[in-house]
């Protein structure tokens, strides 16, 4: 292994030790969270949002609950539009350094404002997590790593006032001090995300990875992204072998044909990827491709915030209490509690961040696995709130799909979009819509489009139904235990197999 890699990783480990020690030391959760909240409120009391909700007059958490309403992204859109056009001191006192894109529930995309404080909040979770890996997974600190963080983009864009949209490179997530070090430790050059198309992206990524003889860590989001990349390597092994030194070709060709990627990346020690919620069904394939390699389920994080990270050997992930202020709405009775008042059970997560979101309903349901008197609780992601389908990270919601049907002029017909294998099928009584039109509208969703680009999702199809599809819809759900009175008409289902319940036209798939 490379001495240089060991030295550079060692420097990072030293830098990260302080955050790790703080996180793992005995702490008063209530004190940590309360101090963070009031520091943030004081910092932003003179903003437009802070004056509206009287941040300066908030003296307790009870005041905060009373004065500041729960919020969703749509509540911030007017403010964000003003910020994009150059207005200052709107949601935060700080300058907006960039906007990052992600999918919205009822629109095509959300623009998330990033400040220096929000970046630091992410790093307060990233640093102790990486320190734990370097310390407790033997060999990870001896090589390079592959990080798939920022979505592939065709180029750089800016708001009307000149604020960048999107991170320039993945190293920006790691903080100013370690950015230069991480660039030298990345197995894949950040420029590959500007590839001409997805095939070019996969090709360049594969060549970088295969050219790295000291890959010890892979960190990706959805496990299907990694298996698709591996499939590309296997399918194009003859071409890729031609780019290698002759002495390596035969062993590579044999391993790629058998899809034994543990033999191709023989120094790999750990893979970090989603393994909870809908992603759990796809992790087994990663294990098949990389037998013997440690797979660590990721914690919970989103474009808006960093919520939890795993520690080696533990189930679930620890709440990142130094990152943001957290509230939890208990599903059994709707009561909202703070992190120090948790008991095991299911909750909706609510966050307040240095990016200007206050009491923000992120849309995630978590299970609290364990609580501790003087340490952060362990949580695990379960699902998204409301009706949502999220096989590979596409995050389709009921509101968005309803809007698609309205744009296509079929909202008055029976319409139900559902996942079938690696694509979505629209079961409908409408007959004038083509799969191309449907897929084009679905691709207005930022993350659905990204999953289509990556090849995780195939083009949507349309299945024409006859008879009484709404009756069949209710019949299935009641048979599965729902009360008929609780069943509401829906445009989206996360369940598959609807073709077995509806009456289908003979020419059933378009």
C-alpha positions in Angstrom: 0.0 0.0 0.0 1.0 3.6 -0.5 3.0 5.3 2.2 1.7 8.7 0.9 -1.9 7.5 1.3 -1.2 6.4 4.8 0.4 9.7 5.7 -2.4 11.8 4.1 -5.1 9.7 5.8 -3.2 10.0 9.0 -3.3 13.8 8.8 -7.1 13.7 8.2 -7.5 11.3 11.2 -5.6 13.8 13.4 -7.8 16.7 12.2 -11.0 14.6 12.7 -10.0 13.4 16.2 -11.4 16.5 18.0 -14.9 16.1 16.6 -14.8 12.4 17.3 -13.8 12.9 20.9 -16.4 15.5 21.5 -19.1 13.3 20.0 -18.2 10.2 21.9 -17.5 11.9 25.3 -20.2 12.0 27.9 -22.6 14.8 27.0 -25.8 16.5 28.2 -27.9 16.2 25.1 -30.4 18.8 26.2 -27.6 21.3 26.9 -25.9 20.6 23.6 -29.1 21.0 21.6 -30.4 24.0 23.5 -27.2 26.0 23.2 -27.0 25.3 19.5 -30.6 26.4 19.0 -30.2 29.7 20.9 -26.9 30.5 19.2 -28.6 30.1 15.8 -31.7 32.2 16.8 -29.5 35.0 18.1 -27.3 34.9 14.9 -30.4 35.2 12.7 -32.7 37.4 14.8 -32.3 40.4 12.5 -33.2 38.5 9.3 -36.5 38.9 7.5 -37.6 35.5 8.8 -36.2 36.1 12.3 -38.1 39.4 12.7 -41.3 37.8 11.4 -41.2 35.1 14.0 -39.7 37.2 16.8 -36.4 35.2 17.3 -35.2 38.0 19.6 -38.0 37.3 22.1 -37.6 33.6 22.3 -36.4 32.6 25.7 -37.1 28.9 25.9 -37.8 25.9 23.7 -41.5 26.3 24.6 -41.3 29.8 23.2 -39.7 28.4 20.0 -42.5 25.9 19.6 -45.1 28.5 20.1 -43.7 31.3 17.9 -42.1 29.4 15.0 -44.4 27.2 12.9 -43.5 23.8 11.5 -42.5 24.2 7.9 -42.0 22.5 4.5 -40.0 23.6 1.5 -42.9 25.4 -0.2 -43.0 27.8 2.8 -39.5 28.9 1.9 -39.8 29.3 -1.8 -40.7 33.0 -1.8 -37.7 33.7 0.4 -35.3 31.5 -1.6 -36.5 33.3 -4.8 -35.6 36.6 -3.2 -32.2 35.2 -2.1 -31.5 33.9 -5.6 -32.1 37.4 -6.9 -29.6 38.9 -4.6 -31.6 39.8 -1.4 -29.6 39.5 1.8 -30.5 38.7 5.4 -33.6 36.8 4.4 -33.4 33.4 6.1 -29.9 33.8 7.5 -27.5 36.6 8.4 -24.8 34.9 6.4 -24.0 35.2 2.8 -25.4 32.3 0.6 -22.3 30.6 -0.9 -24.3 28.3 -3.3 -27.6 26.6 -3.9 -27.7 22.8 -4.1 -30.5 21.1 -6.0 -32.7 18.2 -4.9 -36.2 17.0 -5.7 -39.4 18.6 -4.3 -42.7 17.0 -3.4 -44.9 18.9 -5.7 -42.5 20.5 -8.1 -39.5 19.5 -10.2 -36.7 20.6 -7.9 -35.8 22.4 -4.7 -32.9 24.9 -4.3 -31.3 24.5 -1.0 -29.3 27.5 0.3 -25.8 26.7 1.7 -24.0 28.9 4.1 -20.6 28.5 5.8 -22.5 27.4 9.0 -24.4 24.7 7.2 -21.2 23.3 5.7 -19.7 23.2 9.1 -22.8 21.4 10.4 -22.3 18.7 7.8 -18.6 18.4 8.7 -19.5 17.9 12.4 -21.1 14.6 11.3 -18.6 13.6 8.5 -15.5 14.0 10.7 -16.3 11.8 13.6 -17.8 9.2 11.2 -14.6 9.1 9.1 -12.4 9.0 12.2 -14.3 6.0 13.5 -13.8 4.2 10.1 -10.1 5.0 10.0 -9.7 3.8 13.6 -11.9 0.6 13.6 -11.7 -0.7 10.0 -8.2 -2.1 9.5 -6.6 -1.0 6.3 -9.0 1.8 5.2 -6.5 4.4 6.1 -3.8 2.8 3.9 -5.3 3.6 0.5 -7.6 5.8 -1.6 -11.4 6.2 -1.6 -14.2 6.6 -4.2 -16.9 9.0 -3.2 -20.1 9.4 -5.3 -21.7 12.5 -3.8 -22.6 15.3 -6.2 -25.0 14.3 -9.0 -23.6 14.2 -12.6 -24.3 17.5 -14.2 -23.8 18.9 -17.7 -22.3 22.1 -16.5 -22.2 25.0 -14.0 -25.2 27.3 -13.6 -25.9 30.5 -11.6 -28.8 32.3 -10.1 -29.8 35.8 -11.6 -27.6 37.4 -9.0 -24.6 35.2 -9.7 -24.8 32.6 -6.9 -23.5 29.2 -8.0 -25.9 26.3 -8.3 -24.3 23.1 -7.2 -21.0 22.2 -5.6 -18.0 22.6 -7.9 -16.4 19.4 -6.6 -17.1 16.7 -4.0 -14.1 17.7 -1.9 -16.1 20.8 -0.8 -18.1 18.6 1.6 -15.0 17.9 3.7 -14.1 21.4 4.7 -11.5 23.9 3.7 -8.5 22.5 5.6 -8.8 18.9 4.3 -10.1 19.6 0.7 -6.6 19.6 -0.8 -5.8 16.3 1.0 -9.0 14.6 0.0 -8.4 15.5 -3.7 -5.2 13.5 -3.5 -7.0 10.6 -1.9 -9.9 10.4 -4.3 -9.6 7.4 -6.6 -11.7 9.2 -9.3 -11.0 12.7 -10.6 -14.0 15.0 -9.9 -14.0 16.1 -13.5 -15.8 12.8 -14.6 -19.1 14.3 -13.5 -18.9 16.6 -16.5 -18.9 13.7 -18.9 -20.7 14.0 -22.2 -23.3 11.3 -21.3 -23.8 8.5 -18.9 -21.9 5.9 -20.9 -19.0 8.3 -21.0 -19.4 8.9 -17.2 -19.3 5.1 -16.5 -16.4 4.6 -18.8 -14.2 7.3 -17.3 -15.2 6.3 -13.7 -14.3 2.7 -14.4 -11.0 3.6 -15.9 -10.0 5.7 -12.9 -11.1 3.0 -10.5 -9.3 0.2 -12.4 -6.2 2.4 -12.5 -6.2 2.7 -8.8 -4.4 -0.2 -7.2 -5.0 1.0 -3.7 -8.7 1.5 -3.4 -9.8 0.8 0.2 -13.1 2.6 0.6 -16.2 3.1 -1.5 -18.9 5.5 -0.5 -22.0 5.7 -2.7 -25.7 6.5 -2.1 -27.9 3.8 -3.5 -26.4 0.3 -3.8 -27.8 0.0 -7.3 -25.5 2.7 -8.5 -22.5 0.6 -7.5 -23.9 -2.6 -9.0 -24.7 -0.8 -12.3 -21.1 0.5 -12.4 -19.9 -3.0 -11.8 -22.1 -4.4 -14.5 -20.7 -1.8 -16.9 -17.2 -3.0 -16.0 -18.2 -6.6 -16.6 -20.0 -5.9 -19.9 -17.1 -3.8 -21.2 -14.3 -5.9 -19.8 -12.6 -6.4 -23.2 -12.3 -2.7 -23.9 -11.2 -1.9 -20.3 -8.7 -4.7 -20.3 -7.1 -3.1 -23.4 -6.3 0.0 -21.4 -4.4 -2.1 -18.7 -0.9 -3.3 -18.5 -0.7 -6.7 -20.2 0.3 -8.5 -17.0 -3.1 -7.6 -15.4 -5.4 -8.3 -18.3 -6.1 -12.0 -17.9 -6.8 -12.0 -14.2 -9.1 -8.9 -14.7 -11.0 -10.6 -17.5 -11.6 -13.7 -15.5 -12.8 -11.8 -12.4 -15.0 -9.4 -14.4 -16.6 -12.3 -16.3 -17.5 -13.9 -12.9 -18.4 -10.5 -11.4 -16.0 -11.1 -8.5 -15.2 -7.5 -7.9 -13.5 -8.4 -4.6 -10.7 -9.8 -6.8 -10.6 -6.8 -9.1 -10.4 -4.4 -6.1 -8.4 -6.6 -3.8 -7.5 -4.0 -1.3 -11.1 -2.8 -0.7 -12.0 -2.9 3.0 -15.3 -1.2 3.2 -18.4 -0.1 1.2 -20.7 2.6 2.6 -24.2 2.7 1.0 -27.9 3.0 1.8 -29.2 -0.3 3.3 -32.3 0.9 5.1 -35.9 1.5 3.8 -36.4 0.6 0.1 -32.6 0.2 -0.4 -32.5 -2.9 1.8 -33.8 -5.0 -1.0 -30.7 -4.3 -3.2 -27.8 -4.7 -0.8 -27.6 -8.4 -1.3 -26.3 -7.9 -4.9 -23.5 -5.7 -3.5 -22.6 -8.6 -1.1 -22.6 -11.0 -4.1 -20.2 -8.8 -6.0 -17.9 -8.0 -3.1 -17.9 -11.1 -0.8 -15.9 -10.6 2.4 -16.0 -6.8 2.1 -17.5 -4.9 5.1 -20.8 -3.1 4.0 -21.7 -0.4 6.4 -25.3 1.0 6.1 -25.2 4.8 5.8 -26.7 7.1 8.3 -29.5 9.5 7.5 -28.5 12.6 5.5 -30.1 14.8 2.9 -29.3 17.8 0.8 -30.8 20.0 3.5 -29.1 18.5 6.6 -26.9 15.8 8.1 -28.9 13.8 10.6 -27.0 10.7 11.7 -24.0 8.6 11.1 -23.1 5.0 11.9 -20.3 3.8 14.3 -18.5 0.5 13.4 -20.2 -2.5 15.0 -23.5 -0.7 16.0 -26.9 -1.2 14.5 -28.5 1.9 13.2 -26.8 5.3 13.4 -26.2 7.9 16.1 -28.1 11.2 15.9 -25.6 13.9 14.9 -26.4 16.2 17.8 -23.7 18.8 17.1 -24.9 19.3 13.5 -28.4 20.8 13.9 -31.3 21.2 16.3 -33.7 18.2 16.2 -37.3 17.6 17.1 -39.3 14.4 16.7 -43.0 14.0 16.2 -44.1 10.8 17.8 -46.3 8.8 15.4 -48.4 7.2 18.1 -49.9 10.5 19.5 -48.4 13.3 17.4 -46.5 14.9 20.4 -43.4 16.7 19.4 -40.3 16.1 21.7 -36.7 17.0 21.7 -33.8 14.6 21.4 -33.3 14.3 25.2 -37.0 13.2 25.6 -37.0 10.3 23.1 -38.1 6.7 23.9 -37.9 3.8 21.4 -40.5 4.1 18.7 -41.3 5.7 15.3 -41.1 9.4 14.8 -41.2 12.1 12.0 -37.9 14.0 12.0 -38.0 17.9 12.2 -34.8 19.9 11.9 -33.5 23.5 12.3 -30.3 24.3 10.5 -27.7 26.9 9.8 -28.9 27.0 6.2 -32.0 29.0 7.1 -34.6 26.2 7.6 -36.5 26.3 10.9 -38.6 23.5 12.3 -38.4 22.0 8.9 -40.3 18.8 8.2 -37.7 16.9 6.1 -40.1 14.2 5.3 -38.4 11.2 6.9 -39.8 8.7 9.3 -37.2 7.1 11.7 -37.2 4.4 14.3 -35.5 5.3 17.6 -33.6 2.0 18.4 -32.0 3.0 21.7 -31.7 6.0 24.0 -28.9 6.9 26.4 -28.7 9.2 29.3 -25.4 10.8 28.3 -24.9 9.8 24.6 -26.7 10.5 21.3 -29.6 8.1 20.6 -29.4 5.5 17.8 -31.9 5.8 15.0 -32.7 4.1 11.7 -34.4 5.4 8.6 -37.7 3.7 7.9 -39.5 5.5 5.1 -40.7 8.8 3.7 -43.8 10.5 5.0 -47.0 10.4 3.1 -47.4 8.4 -0.1 -44.0 8.1 -1.7 -42.1 5.6 -3.8 -38.3 5.6 -3.7 -36.7 2.5 -5.2 -33.3 4.0 -6.1 -33.5 7.6 -4.7 -36.0 9.0 -7.1 -38.3 10.1 -4.3 -41.6 10.3 -6.3 -44.4 11.7 -4.2 -48.2 11.7 -4.5 -48.3 15.5 -5.1 -45.8 15.3 -7.9 -47.4 12.4 -9.7 -50.8 14.1 -9.5 -49.3 17.2 -11.1 -47.9 15.0 -13.9 -51.4 13.6 -14.6 -52.8 17.1 -14.6 -50.2 18.2 -17.1 -51.0 15.2 -19.3 -54.7 16.0 -19.1 -55.6 12.6 -17.6 -56.2 13.5 -14.0 -59.9 13.0 -14.4 -59.3 9.4 -15.5 -58.3 6.5 -13.3 -54.5 6.8 -12.9 -52.2 4.9 -10.6 -48.4 5.0 -11.0 -46.6 2.1 -9.4 -43.1 0.5 -9.5 -42.8 -2.7 -11.5 -39.2 -4.1 -11.5 -36.8 -1.3 -12.5 -39.4 1.0 -14.0 -42.8 2.7 -13.3 -46.0 1.7 -14.8 -49.0 4.0 -15.1 -52.2 2.0 -14.8 -54.9 4.1 -16.4 -58.2 4.2 -18.3 -56.8 7.1 -20.5 -55.7 6.1 -24.0 -54.1 9.1 -25.6 -50.9 9.4 -23.6 -47.6 7.8 -24.8 -44.9 6.3 -22.6 -42.5 9.0 -24.0 -44.7 11.8 -22.8 -45.2 10.2 -19.4 -41.5 9.6 -18.9 -40.6 13.2 -20.1 -42.9 14.6 -17.4 -41.6 12.2 -14.7 -38.1 13.3 -15.6 -39.0 16.8 -14.5 -38.4 15.3 -11.0 -34.7 16.0 -10.4 -33.9 12.7 -8.8 -36.1 10.6 -11.1 -34.2 12.1 -14.0 -30.9 11.3 -12.3 -31.9 7.7 -11.8 -32.9 7.4 -15.4 -29.6 8.9 -16.5 -27.7 6.4 -14.3 -29.7 3.5 -15.8 -31.2 2.6 -12.4 -34.7 3.2 -13.8 -36.0 2.2 -17.3 -38.4 4.2 -19.3 -41.9 4.3 -17.8 -44.7 2.3 -19.5 -48.5 2.6 -19.6 -50.9 -0.2 -18.9 -54.5 0.3 -20.0 -57.1 -0.9 -17.6 -60.8 -1.5 -18.0 -63.7 -2.5 -15.8 -63.8 -0.9 -12.3 -60.1 -0.2 -11.4 -61.0 1.9 -8.4 -63.0 -0.9 -7.0 -60.1 -3.3 -7.6 -57.8 -0.8 -5.9 -59.9 -0.8 -2.8 -60.4 -4.6 -3.0 -56.6 -5.2 -2.8 -56.0 -2.7 0.0 -58.8 -4.0 2.2 -57.6 -7.6 1.6 -54.2 -6.5 2.9 -55.7 -5.2 6.1 -56.7 -1.5 5.5 -60.1 -0.3 6.6 -62.2 0.8 3.6 -62.9 4.1 5.3 -59.2 4.9 5.5 -58.5 4.3 1.8 -58.3 7.5 -0.2 -58.0 7.8 -4.0 -54.3 8.0 -5.0 -52.2 8.7 -8.0 -49.1 6.8 -6.6 -48.6 3.5 -5.0 -45.4 2.1 -3.6 -46.8 -1.5 -4.1 -46.0 -3.6 -7.1 -48.0 -6.3 -8.9 -51.1 -4.2 -9.7 -51.5 -6.1 -13.0 -52.7 -9.1 -11.1 -55.6 -7.1 -9.7 -56.8 -4.9 -12.5 -58.7 -5.9 -15.7 -56.2 -5.3 -18.5 -56.9 -4.6 -22.2 -55.5 -7.3 -24.5 -53.1 -4.7 -25.9 -52.1 -4.0 -22.3 -48.7 -2.4 -22.4 -47.6 0.7 -24.3 
